[in-house]
Structures are given as structure tokens and as C-alpha cells.
Amino acid sequence: MTAKRILIVEDEKAIRDMVAFGLRRAGYEVREAEDCREARSRIVDVRPDLMLVDWMLPDMSGLELTRSLKRAKDTEEIPVIMLTARAEEQEFFHDSPGTGVLARSVARSRLGR
């Protein structure tokens, strides 16, 4: 069986490395991007089965990236989980299909499940 592909979009290398490590240990194929521009390039190369997107990125917000992906026919079906350290940001996606929010403080214990 082919491993599921996850694209991590996170500008902080230490966090990106930690998340990638946990997912690889759980058997996922992981690709990484440090900003939205690189994420779009990675999506063209290999379509991910899931994206983990940081809320605050250097070139545009992860929220803007996610909204643009959900509007495009070729990427609207890619599930996205937003990573955030701020609990109040979790309210934005409750009614948005194919998206979710994971607080970074919880991410370590939930990765790979």
C-alpha cells in the first residue's frame, strides 16, 4: 500500500522538522514547504492527500492559502488542517468542509493517529 502524502507548510524549521519527524515515524510520506509560494509549487509536483498549514506564514497567511485552494477546482478536495498556537483562531473553520484546526500545543500528542 502506498503511504499517504502530507504536505507541511510551516516557516519555522524547528516546528516543521518536529511535525515531519512524527509523521514519517507513523508511516506517512512527507513533503515540506516554508511558505505559500513553495507550497503551491509542491502541490503541482505531487498532489498531497492532506496539508498541514501554519496560520502565520511570511508571504501570505495560511488562511488565505487555504481559502484560495478551496476556491480552485483542481485543489478544492485537498483536506487542510491549520496549525496555530492561538486558540481563538480555531473558530474560523468549524463550518468549512475539508478543513480543521489543530493547536500546536496539542499537535505532538495527536500526530500519527
N, CA, C and O atoms as a DFTB+ gen file, in Angstrom:
452 C
 N C O
     1  1       0.846      -1.184       0.000
     2  2       0.000       0.000       0.000
     3  2       0.888       1.242       0.000
     4  3       1.883       1.304       0.722
     5  1       0.526       2.214      -0.802
     6  2       1.280       3.452      -0.897
     7  2       1.000       4.334       0.313
     8  3      -0.146       4.471       0.741
     9  1       2.060       4.933       0.862
    10  2       1.905       5.823       2.012
    11  2       1.145       7.071       1.607
    12  3       1.323       7.582       0.501
    13  1       0.309       7.556       2.489
    14  2      -0.407       8.810       2.255
    15  2       0.595       9.952       2.268
    16  3       1.537       9.963       3.060
    17  1       0.375      10.920       1.372
    18  2       1.286      12.068       1.235
    19  2       0.748      13.269       2.001
    20  3      -0.400      13.673       1.817
    21  1       1.585      13.832       2.858
    22  2       1.206      15.009       3.633
    23  2       2.190      16.127       3.327
    24  3       3.405      15.934       3.367
    25  1       1.645      17.298       3.020
    26  2       2.460      18.488       2.785
    27  2       2.365      19.373       4.022
    28  3       1.276      19.785       4.420
    29  1       3.516      19.661       4.626
    30  2       3.586      20.557       5.780
    31  2       4.023      21.929       5.284
    32  3       5.076      22.061       4.661
    33  1       3.220      22.947       5.558
    34  2       3.552      24.319       5.173
    35  2       3.765      25.092       6.478
    36  3       2.810      25.479       7.152
    37  1       5.021      25.303       6.811
    38  2       5.406      25.907       8.089
    39  2       6.726      26.632       7.901
    40  3       7.690      26.042       7.413
    41  1       6.788      27.906       8.281
    42  2       8.015      28.678       8.081
    43  2       9.057      28.455       9.172
    44  3      10.239      28.710       8.940
    45  1       8.662      27.994      10.336
    46  2       9.620      27.743      11.412
    47  2      10.182      26.334      11.256
    48  3       9.476      25.343      11.442
    49  1      11.468      26.266      10.910
    50  2      12.110      24.989      10.599
    51  2      12.007      23.987      11.742
    52  3      11.748      22.808      11.500
    53  1      12.202      24.423      12.967
    54  2      12.157      23.501      14.114
    55  2      10.785      22.845      14.236
    56  3      10.693      21.646      14.499
    57  1       9.736      23.609      14.050
    58  2       8.382      23.054      14.122
    59  2       8.137      22.132      12.941
    60  3       7.599      21.036      13.100
    61  1       8.535      22.579      11.750
    62  2       8.371      21.757      10.544
    63  2       9.089      20.423      10.711
    64  3       8.539      19.371      10.382
    65  1      10.314      20.466      11.220
    66  2      11.085      19.234      11.422
    67  2      10.422      18.307      12.434
    68  3      10.381      17.094      12.228
    69  1       9.900      18.871      13.533
    70  2       9.260      18.055      14.563
    71  2       8.009      17.368      14.011
    72  3       7.802      16.174      14.227
    73  1       7.183      18.127      13.303
    74  2       5.953      17.561      12.739
    75  2       6.298      16.498      11.699
    76  3       5.702      15.421      11.688
    77  1       7.260      16.801      10.826
    78  2       7.666      15.852       9.785
    79  2       8.212      14.568      10.397
    80  3       7.908      13.473       9.922
    81  1       9.005      14.696      11.438
    82  2       9.578      13.524      12.099
    83  2       8.475      12.593      12.612
    84  3       8.507      11.385      12.375
    85  1       7.507      13.171      13.311
    86  2       6.415      12.361      13.854
    87  2       5.595      11.685      12.772
    88  3       5.204      10.527      12.915
    89  1       5.337      12.396      11.701
    90  2       4.543      11.819      10.616
    91  2       5.312      10.730       9.866
    92  3       4.741       9.704       9.497
    93  1       6.592      10.954       9.646
    94  2       7.395       9.917       8.974
    95  2       7.459       8.654       9.828
    96  3       7.364       7.544       9.306
    97  1       7.617       8.820      11.116
    98  2       7.644       7.646      12.017
    99  2       6.325       6.895      11.978
   100  3       6.288       5.684      12.194
   101  1       5.245       7.611      11.705
   102  2       3.919       6.989      11.624
   103  2       3.652       6.384      10.238
   104  3       2.591       5.806      10.004
   105  1       4.624       6.521       9.321
   106  2       4.499       5.872       8.020
   107  2       4.010       6.742       6.880
   108  3       3.739       6.234       5.792
   109  1       3.891       8.035       7.102
   110  2       3.440       8.931       6.037
   111  2       4.610       9.398       5.172
   112  3       5.747       9.489       5.634
   113  1       4.303       9.691       3.910
   114  2       5.273      10.332       3.020
   115  2       5.104      11.833       3.216
   116  3       4.017      12.372       3.009
   117  1       6.168      12.497       3.611
   118  2       6.074      13.913       3.983
   119  2       6.860      14.778       3.013
   120  3       8.004      14.483       2.666
   121  1       6.209      15.861       2.585
   122  2       6.873      16.902       1.809
   123  2       6.737      18.178       2.630
   124  3       5.808      18.324       3.425
   125  1       7.671      19.095       2.428
   126  2       7.694      20.297       3.246
   127  2       7.792      21.548       2.387
   128  3       8.378      21.538       1.305
   129  1       7.201      22.632       2.899
   130  2       7.295      23.949       2.259
   131  2       7.384      24.984       3.371
   132  3       6.734      24.854       4.408
   133  1       8.200      26.021       3.144
   134  2       8.342      27.037       4.186
   135  2       7.482      28.272       3.954
   136  3       7.427      29.156       4.809
   137  1       6.806      28.342       2.804
   138  2       5.900      29.459       2.551
   139  2       4.853      29.037       1.517
   140  3       4.897      27.924       0.993
   141  1       3.929      29.925       1.238
   142  2       2.822      29.604       0.328
   143  2       3.290      29.386      -1.106
   144  3       2.784      28.500      -1.796
   145  1       4.238      30.176      -1.552
   146  2       4.770      30.026      -2.911
   147  2       5.344      28.624      -3.096
   148  3       5.049      27.952      -4.084
   149  1       6.154      28.192      -2.151
   150  2       6.747      26.859      -2.238
   151  2       5.669      25.772      -2.122
   152  3       5.765      24.733      -2.776
   153  1       4.660      26.007      -1.303
   154  2       3.572      25.036      -1.158
   155  2       2.853      24.827      -2.488
   156  3       2.576      23.693      -2.877
   157  1       2.553      25.917      -3.179
   158  2       1.880      25.804      -4.476
   159  2       2.738      25.022      -5.474
   160  3       2.219      24.229      -6.259
   161  1       4.031      25.246      -5.438
   162  2       4.947      24.514      -6.306
   163  2       4.939      23.024      -5.979
   164  3       4.937      22.185      -6.879
   165  1       4.934      22.705      -4.702
   166  2       4.921      21.292      -4.276
   167  2       3.615      20.601      -4.671
   168  3       3.617      19.422      -5.024
   169  1       2.510      21.329      -4.613
   170  2       1.217      20.751      -4.988
   171  2       1.201      20.388      -6.468
   172  3       0.634      19.366      -6.853
   173  1       1.820      21.219      -7.292
   174  2       1.897      20.939      -8.729
   175  2       2.750      19.699      -8.970
   176  3       2.409      18.865      -9.809
   177  1       3.864      19.573      -8.236
   178  2       4.764      18.421      -8.393
   179  2       4.086      17.111      -8.003
   180  3       4.050      16.161      -8.785
   181  1       3.555      17.072      -6.798
   182  2       2.899      15.871      -6.271
   183  2       1.720      16.322      -5.415
   184  3       1.889      17.029      -4.421
   185  1       0.547      15.907      -5.812
   186  2      -0.663      16.296      -5.072
   187  2      -0.690      15.586      -3.714
   188  3      -0.612      14.358      -3.657
   189  1      -0.801      16.351      -2.624
   190  2      -0.851      15.723      -1.296
   191  2      -2.236      15.167      -0.986
   192  3      -3.239      15.606      -1.549
   193  1      -2.272      14.196      -0.081
   194  2      -3.537      13.662       0.404
   195  2      -4.083      14.528       1.539
   196  3      -5.275      14.499       1.843
   197  1      -3.182      15.304       2.160
   198  2      -3.540      16.181       3.271
   199  2      -2.497      17.274       3.362
   200  3      -1.321      17.049       3.074
   201  1      -2.933      18.475       3.770
   202  2      -1.994      19.563       4.014
   203  2      -2.120      20.028       5.458
   204  3      -3.224      20.188       5.977
   205  1      -0.986      20.241       6.094
   206  2      -0.923      20.878       7.409
   207  2      -0.339      22.262       7.163
   208  3       0.807      22.380       6.730
   209  1      -1.110      23.306       7.433
   210  2      -0.718      24.669       7.065
   211  2      -0.670      25.566       8.296
   212  3      -1.646      25.677       9.038
   213  1       0.475      26.201       8.500
   214  2       0.615      27.173       9.583
   215  2      -0.268      28.380       9.292
   216  3      -0.437      28.767       8.136
   217  1      -0.819      28.963      10.321
   218  2      -1.689      30.121      10.165
   219  2      -0.911      31.343       9.692
   220  3      -1.359      32.070       8.806
   221  1       0.267      31.564      10.295
   222  2       1.054      32.760      10.008
   223  2       2.280      32.380       9.177
   224  3       3.200      31.734       9.681
   225  1       2.290      32.776       7.918
   226  2       3.390      32.487       7.004
   227  2       3.949      33.795       6.460
   228  3       3.249      34.807       6.474
   229  1       5.189      33.803       5.981
   230  2       5.819      35.062       5.592
   231  2       5.254      35.742       4.346
   232  3       5.245      36.971       4.285
   233  1       4.784      34.990       3.353
   234  2       4.343      35.619       2.107
   235  2       2.842      35.872       2.022
   236  3       2.412      36.769       1.297
   237  1       2.051      35.113       2.736
   238  2       0.611      35.336       2.878
   239  2       0.159      34.456       4.031
   240  3       0.891      33.552       4.436
   241  1      -1.004      34.693       4.558
   242  2      -1.439      33.865       5.687
   243  2      -1.846      32.476       5.208
   244  3      -2.264      32.293       4.064
   245  1      -1.717      31.514       6.095
   246  2      -2.168      30.170       5.784
   247  2      -3.662      30.135       5.518
   248  3      -4.141      29.309       4.741
   249  1      -4.396      31.027       6.159
   250  2      -5.828      31.142       5.929
   251  2      -6.110      31.556       4.485
   252  3      -6.991      30.991       3.837
   253  1      -5.364      32.539       3.982
   254  2      -5.526      32.959       2.585
   255  2      -5.176      31.830       1.625
   256  3      -5.881      31.605       0.641
   257  1      -4.089      31.121       1.910
   258  2      -3.689      29.989       1.074
   259  2      -4.809      28.953       1.042
   260  3      -5.194      28.480      -0.028
   261  1      -5.323      28.605       2.208
   262  2      -6.368      27.589       2.296
   263  2      -7.625      28.015       1.541
   264  3      -8.218      27.220       0.811
   265  1      -8.021      29.251       1.717
   266  2      -9.213      29.740       1.002
   267  2      -9.012      29.692      -0.506
   268  3      -9.928      29.325      -1.242
   269  1      -7.815      30.061      -0.973
   270  2      -7.568      30.027      -2.418
   271  2      -7.555      28.589      -2.936
   272  3      -8.018      28.336      -4.048
   273  1      -7.033      27.646      -2.152
   274  2      -7.047      26.240      -2.556
   275  2      -8.480      25.711      -2.623
   276  3      -8.811      24.940      -3.523
   277  1      -9.318      26.111      -1.693
   278  2     -10.705      25.637      -1.663
   279  2     -11.548      26.239      -2.793
   280  3     -12.569      25.665      -3.171
   281  1     -11.131      27.387      -3.335
   282  2     -11.845      28.002      -4.456
   283  2     -11.458      27.405      -5.807
   284  3     -12.227      27.499      -6.763
   285  1     -10.284      26.797      -5.899
   286  2      -9.794      26.260      -7.176
   287  2     -10.283      24.828      -7.373
   288  3     -10.173      24.001      -6.468
   289  1     -10.819      24.537      -8.547
   290  2     -11.372      23.203      -8.839
   291  2     -10.341      22.090      -8.681
   292  3     -10.683      21.001      -8.221
   293  1      -9.083      22.342      -9.055
   294  2      -8.076      21.275      -9.011
   295  2      -7.517      21.016      -7.613
   296  3      -6.816      20.025      -7.410
   297  1      -7.814      21.892      -6.640
   298  2      -7.283      21.690      -5.282
   299  2      -8.364      21.725      -4.202
   300  3      -8.057      21.543      -3.024
   301  1      -9.611      21.954      -4.576
   302  2     -10.673      22.121      -3.578
   303  2     -10.893      20.895      -2.697
   304  3     -11.384      21.020      -1.575
   305  1     -10.535      19.720      -3.192
   306  2     -10.777      18.486      -2.444
   307  2      -9.629      18.107      -1.498
   308  3      -9.758      17.148      -0.738
   309  1      -8.524      18.834      -1.532
   310  2      -7.409      18.510      -0.636
   311  2      -7.785      18.914       0.788
   312  3      -8.037      20.092       1.040
   313  1      -7.829      17.967       1.725
   314  2      -8.121      18.326       3.115
   315  2      -6.976      19.164       3.691
   316  3      -5.803      18.916       3.413
   317  1      -7.344      20.155       4.497
   318  2      -6.361      21.048       5.102
   319  2      -6.609      21.116       6.601
   320  3      -7.742      21.287       7.053
   321  1      -5.542      20.981       7.352
   322  2      -5.586      21.220       8.793
   323  2      -4.686      22.412       9.062
   324  3      -3.498      22.389       8.738
   325  1      -5.250      23.445       9.651
   326  2      -4.485      24.633      10.003
   327  2      -3.791      24.389      11.332
   328  3      -4.391      23.869      12.273
   329  1      -2.521      24.770      11.402
   330  2      -1.758      24.691      12.643
   331  2      -1.682      26.089      13.242
   332  3      -1.311      27.042      12.557
   333  1      -2.025      26.209      14.496
   334  2      -1.977      27.512      15.151
   335  2      -1.644      27.360      16.625
   336  3      -1.948      26.341      17.245
   337  1      -1.023      28.374      17.169
   338  2      -0.736      28.406      18.598
   339  2      -1.813      29.202      19.328
   340  3      -1.826      29.238      20.559
   341  1      -2.709      29.835      18.590
   342  2      -3.728      30.701      19.184
   343  2      -5.089      30.032      19.140
   344  3      -5.628      29.784      18.061
   345  1      -5.638      29.744      20.286
   346  2      -6.896      29.008      20.396
   347  2      -8.067      29.733      19.718
   348  3      -8.944      29.078      19.156
   349  1      -8.096      31.072      19.761
   350  2      -9.239      31.786      19.190
   351  2      -9.330      31.618      17.680
   352  3     -10.412      31.783      17.117
   353  1      -8.245      31.299      17.014
   354  2      -8.266      31.111      15.562
   355  2      -8.970      29.821      15.161
   356  3      -9.322      29.649      13.994
   357  1      -9.176      28.933      16.091
   358  2      -9.812      27.657      15.792
   359  2     -11.269      27.822      15.369
   360  3     -11.823      26.924      14.734
   361  1     -11.893      28.928      15.698
   362  2     -13.301      29.146      15.387
   363  2     -13.564      29.370      13.898
   364  3     -14.701      29.189      13.461
   365  1     -12.570      29.754      13.104
   366  2     -12.769      30.119      11.713
   367  2     -13.222      28.959      10.823
   368  3     -13.859      29.208       9.800
   369  1     -12.927      27.726      11.162
   370  2     -13.146      26.613      10.242
   371  2     -14.222      25.625      10.673
   372  3     -14.334      24.559      10.067
   373  1     -14.995      25.923      11.665
   374  2     -15.982      24.960      12.132
   375  2     -16.985      24.546      11.069
   376  3     -17.435      23.400      11.070
   377  1     -17.346      25.441      10.167
   378  2     -18.349      25.130       9.148
   379  2     -17.761      24.971       7.754
   380  3     -18.504      24.942       6.774
   381  1     -16.451      24.867       7.650
   382  2     -15.804      24.782       6.347
   383  2     -15.424      23.334       6.047
   384  3     -14.554      22.784       6.723
   385  1     -16.048      22.703       5.057
   386  2     -15.747      21.298       4.762
   387  2     -14.307      21.108       4.296
   388  3     -13.764      21.928       3.557
   389  1     -13.708      20.020       4.741
   390  2     -12.353      19.694       4.305
   391  2     -11.271      20.471       5.009
   392  3     -10.117      20.451       4.582
   393  1     -11.624      21.166       6.097
   394  2     -10.624      21.897       6.862
   395  2     -10.808      21.626       8.342
   396  3     -11.892      21.259       8.795
   397  1      -9.747      21.810       9.074
   398  2      -9.789      21.673      10.519
   399  2      -8.675      22.507      11.113
   400  3      -7.849      23.061      10.388
   401  1      -8.652      22.597      12.423
   402  2      -7.634      23.367      13.113
   403  2      -7.047      22.512      14.214
   404  3      -7.774      21.841      14.946
   405  1      -5.726      22.538      14.329
   406  2      -5.021      21.801      15.368
   407  2      -4.097      22.777      16.072
   408  3      -3.191      23.341      15.459
   409  1      -4.331      22.974      17.364
   410  2      -3.456      23.867      18.127
   411  2      -2.092      23.212      18.259
   412  3      -1.998      22.027      18.582
   413  1      -1.033      23.976      18.010
   414  2       0.316      23.419      18.048
   415  2       0.655      22.784      19.380
   416  3       1.391      21.798      19.414
   417  1       0.149      23.310      20.462
   418  2       0.463      22.753      21.769
   419  2      -0.075      21.327      21.909
   420  3       0.391      20.569      22.759
   421  1      -1.044      20.967      21.085
   422  2      -1.640      19.639      21.115
   423  2      -1.059      18.756      20.007
   424  3      -1.158      17.531      20.074
   425  1      -0.465      19.364      19.007
   426  2      -0.061      18.653      17.801
   427  2       0.822      17.453      18.082
   428  3       0.628      16.410      17.458
   429  1       1.775      17.547      18.982
   430  2       2.693      16.428      19.228
   431  2       1.973      15.159      19.651
   432  3       2.324      14.066      19.207
   433  1       0.976      15.296      20.498
   434  2       0.282      14.114      21.003
   435  2      -0.694      13.522      19.990
   436  3      -1.038      12.343      20.083
   437  1      -1.144      14.322      19.023
   438  2      -2.144      13.841      18.073
   439  2      -1.561      13.409      16.739
   440  3      -2.248      12.747      15.962
   441  1      -0.338      13.757      16.455
   442  2       0.248      13.392      15.155
   443  2       0.415      11.890      15.035
   444  3       0.821      11.220      15.985
   445  1       0.105      11.378      13.885
   446  2       0.291       9.956      13.615
   447  2      -0.893       9.104      14.015
   448  3      -0.854       7.886      13.843
   449  1      -1.937       9.699      14.540
   450  2      -3.132       8.918      14.923
   451  2      -4.032       8.722      13.753
   452  3      -5.082       8.092      13.881
